[in-house]
Amino acid sequence: MTQDSETLPALEVTGAVKRFGTVTALDGVTFSVRRGELLGLLGPNGAGKTTMIKAIAGRVGLDAGTVRVFGREMARKDDRTAIGVVPQELAIYKLLTARENLEVFGTLYGVPAAKVRDRVAWALAWAGLEDRADESIKSFSGGMQRRLNIACGLLHDPKLVLLDEPTAGVDPQSRERIYEMLDALAREGVSVVLTTHHLEEAESRCERILIIDHGKIVASGTVAELIGQSRAGARLLTIRLAQPLSAAATLPEGWSTDEDSRLVRAAVVNVGRDVPERVRQLTTMGLSIDDMTMAGASLQDVFIALTGRELRE
């Protein structure tokens, strides 16, 4: 029985393999994306995220495997107007206005001349740039340029959107606005795949998460499912140190820290066994402890448990 076209996944990747010389960037990647789904693709630098996005977009040819978009198997040179691609690097013309940029991309994407004006008006409103439409984008903030960059990739009304680090280098308010834009797309039935280094955003915004490492999908599911599947356990131990870590300090395996170098964290599976051992590891380093708390595991804990690395920009 043939599957109804309306129920086919927006995207199906099966057994994707890509090698660059002796480096295997993708090693049998398989996943699918439902219609209207916001999917987060996470992984350390060099894990294969951007290669996967480029392969789906037809900018990199696979050595093996298939990519299907709305049920249609895609060869590298096939038409991909059903897909909108927003690269990590800003792909906009700095000497043009926002409106002019959108008009250029409308032409490049083959939007009929009769529809370009309406699509540009939609894009400006959707990106919140109506009042700055006729200003040179040289004066735009980083967040405004990001929003315009995304709008340019959507001008041809694609039903599948690929975004590589859409919130890189922007302030929290701009990130929130970008995710509001993406939520609006999902409500309209557009499928969105994005890579991000902001785990807390992926945790709160994405319906489903794929974690890729060394070119392979190492976990997939909702955040709750990933926590249950991983070695992260159900608890996170956070310890506040009496003094900040020195720049030369190396924490034992399983520990992480962030911008506040007085806070260190580690996953705990067995509280009675693991907490004393974790405390001993720190005191053996000569570190003094001010306070400690326990909380449920997060996506970051899952990520570290699966890859052994923190996700950093």
SEZA-810507 format. One record per residue (C-alpha): residue in one letter; x, y negated, z negated. Coordinates in steps of 0.2 Angstrom, whole numbers, plus 5000, padded with zeros to 4 digits. Layout:
N
AXYZ;...
! end
This chain:
313
M500050005000;T500749835005;Q500849714990;D499749554992;S500849404997;E500149304983;T500749424970;L502549444977;P503949374966;A504549214971;L506349284971;E507049454971;V508949484970;T509449664972;G511249734970;A512049574974;V513949584976;K515149444981;R517049454981;F518349324984;G519949414987;T520349524972;V519049424961;T517249504960;A516149354957;L514549454958;D514549644953;G512849714957;V511649574951;T509849624951;F508349514945;S506749434950;V505849274947;R503949264945;R502949124953;G502848974942;E504149044930;L505548934923;L507049054922;G508749004913;L510349084920;L511649074907;G513449124907;P515249064902;N516248974915;G516749084929;A515349214925;G514549204943;K513149084940;T513548954953;T514049094966;M512349174963;I511449004966;K512448974982;A512049154988;I510149134986;A510348964995;G511249045009;R512848945006;V513849105002;G513649265011;L513449425000;D514649575003;A513149684998;G511449674991;T509849584996;V508949424993;R507049414996;V506149244995;F504249274993;G504449455000;R505549405015;E507349475015;M508449325019;A510049335030;R511349205027;K510749085042;D508949115040;D507848955037;R507648925019;T506448775018;A505448875005;I506948834993;G507448674985;V509248664980;V509948544968;P511848554965;Q512848514950;E513748374959;L512748224963;A512248234981;I511548064984;Y512147904993;K512747774981;L512647634994;L510847664997;T509247624987;A508247764979;R506947744992;E508247755006;N509047914999;L507347994998;E506947945016;V508648015022;F508348185013;G506548185020;T507348175038;L508648305034;Y507448425027;G506348405043;V504848325034;P503648265047;A503748075050;A501948055046;K502148135028;V503848065023;R503047905016;D501848005005;R503248124999;V504347974995;A503047894985;W502648064976;A504548084972;L504747914965;A503247934953;W503748104948;A505548054944;G504947894935;L505847774947;E504447674955;D505047514948;R506847534953;A506447614971;D507247474981;E508847444970;S510547514975;I510847664965;K512547604960;S511647514946;F510747674940;S511147764924;G511847934924;G510148004920;M509247904933;Q510447964946;R510148144940;R508248124942;L508448054959;N509648194964;I508248324959;A506948224968;C507948224984;G508048414983;L506148434981;L505548314995;H505148445007;D503948524994;P504848694991;K504048834980;L505648894973;V506948774966;L508748814961;L509548694950;D511448704944;E511748614928;P510248484931;T510548394914;A512548394914;G513248224908;V511548144903;D510948074887;P509648174877;Q508148054882;S508548094900;R508748274897;E506948274890;R506248174905;I507048304917;Y506348454908;E504648364908;M504848354927;L505248534928;D503748584917;A502648484929;L503348594943;A503048754934;R501248704931;E500948674949;G501548854952;V503348814958;S504648934952;V506248864944;V507948944942;L509248834932;T510948854925;T511348764910;H512648744896;H511448684884;L510848834875;E509548744864;E508748684879;A508648854887;E507948924871;S506548794869;R506148774888;C506448924898;E505149064898;R506449194901;I508349204900;L509649294910;I511449304903;I512749344916;D514649384912;H515949444923;G514749444938;K513449564929;I511849534921;V512149584903;A510449544896;S508749474901;G507149434893;T506349304882;V507349234867;A506449344855;E506749504866;L508649454868;I508849434849;G508049604847;Q509149684860;S510849614855;R512149644842;A511749464835;G510649544821;A509249444813;R510249324802;L511549174805;L512749134791;T513248944791;I514548884780;R515048704776;L516948694772;A517648574759;Q518848504772;P518748504791;L519648634801;S521348584807;A521548574826;A522848724825;A521648834815;T521048994823;L519449074816;P519249264815;E518249354828;G516449324827;W516549144820;S516048984830;T516048804826;D515548644835;E515848454835;D515648454816;S517248554812;R516648574794;L515248694799;V515648874804;R514449004809;A514449194811;A513149324814;V512649444800;V511849614801;N511949684784;V511849534771;G512549634756;R514049694766;D514349564779;V514249404769;P515549444756;E516749494770;R516449334780;V516749234764;R518349334761;Q518949294779;L518849114776;T519649104759;T521049214765;M521449074777;G521548954762;L519848874766;S518648814752;I516848824754;D515548694749;D513948774754;M513148914764;T511448944772;M510649094781;A509449084795;G508649184809;A509849214824;S509749094839;L510049114857;Q511849054854;D512149194842;V511549314855;F512649234868;I514149254858;A513749434853;L513549484871;T515049384879;G516149344864;R516249164870;E515349004866;L514548914881;R515348754883;E515348614896;
! end
